[in-house]
Amino acid sequence: MTSSRPTLASRATLAALTATTATLTASLAVVTVATAPPAQAAAQRTQLFRSIAARRTVFASDPRVPGNQPAAPTIVINEIQHTPTGGDTAEFLELYNPGTQAIDLTGWTLTGVDLTIQPGTVILPGQTMTFANDDPTFRTTYSPTVFIGDRYDGNLPATGTLTLTRPDGSTADTVTYGGPGWPTPTTGQSLELTDPTADNNDPAAWTLSTGTGTPGTASHSPGATAPAAPTIGTATAANTSATVRWTAPTDTGGSAITGYQVRVVNNAGTQVGTLRNAAATATNLTVTGLTNGTAYRFQVAALNTAGTSAFSALSNTVTPANTTTAPGAPVIGTPTAGPTTDSALTAIARWTPPTTNGGSAITGYVVTALRMSSAADDATVLSRTSSRQLGAAVRQRDFTLAAGTYRFEVVAINAIGTSPPSARSTAITPR
């Protein structure tokens, strides 16, 4: 495949250009040197060849220009974006050069997708090169400034094998990714190699990117170490869950924190379940799936591209419990009689929500009209007429009633149960 973009030439090409330039310069200088006085000619000749030598030295010492490459240069598959949120055309791959010399990738191939790298493509020492499925989509999704080495055909599956092959047919790198043990993107993250010297077929050598990927940037920091342990905070219990809190480590190991892992332990110090993951910016995590009545403690570890910190000290002990209850009683309002234009006798009950929902959202109300023996406070209840369950947002209810004196009361309902009834309203006679 080809694309219209500038490329770096090989050192051999540049050296040839230098030699040609020197030859032309020397040829043009011959006339001047030949017609000058002997002493002046000697000085001019010396200056000419010093300039030529200086140019050759510049090219020879520039690390951006490939020289006589090793027979089997090391290039590493460094980042795999196989599940971008922007769709298949937003996929990309990234290679990394861990060496100290620029490497000419002309003729290298990558299988798992269809890519033969075009002539003149050079990856600089300690730098990356990105290969995209589609140039316009890549630049819109990630950055218009990231250099794209080439486009490839085909798409990256969630589980697959990529093999980078040198022009002589030898394998430079291969990785079989996805499957058990591998980080699983959930929000469009890429897979990033944390250590270019590690076995990149080991799932532990890979992590999920922050955001949707870091094309154009090595995902590991030379000389970085694992971070220090976070500082554990106070844990609090809830129904079958607990919230763990921590403070980020002050020593990140020279590489940004990429996430946290929360460890749950029982009173015996044994880990319960798998490690829970938290984002790089998180300072707390609600751990679900715990058993009410069982005591737990928690530890937190920080991750960066170089590795995982030691776990923090253990948190305080918490015991999850179902602390939710039925709601409190609603607050009864003042009832009113219905309009005199109605042929039926009506009255309207009113109320406001309880001061506590018991830890569980109110799901509805039931209103009851109490037919009283009189308007006296100590009157007896002659009959009751209750509404169906009303919605959680309802605040009044019209009743059509027989002649008499009435008071109203209301109960609130949540997932746990029904509240005590409200106080009775003032007495009212429907009309």
Disulfide bonds with the S-S distance in Angstrom:
none
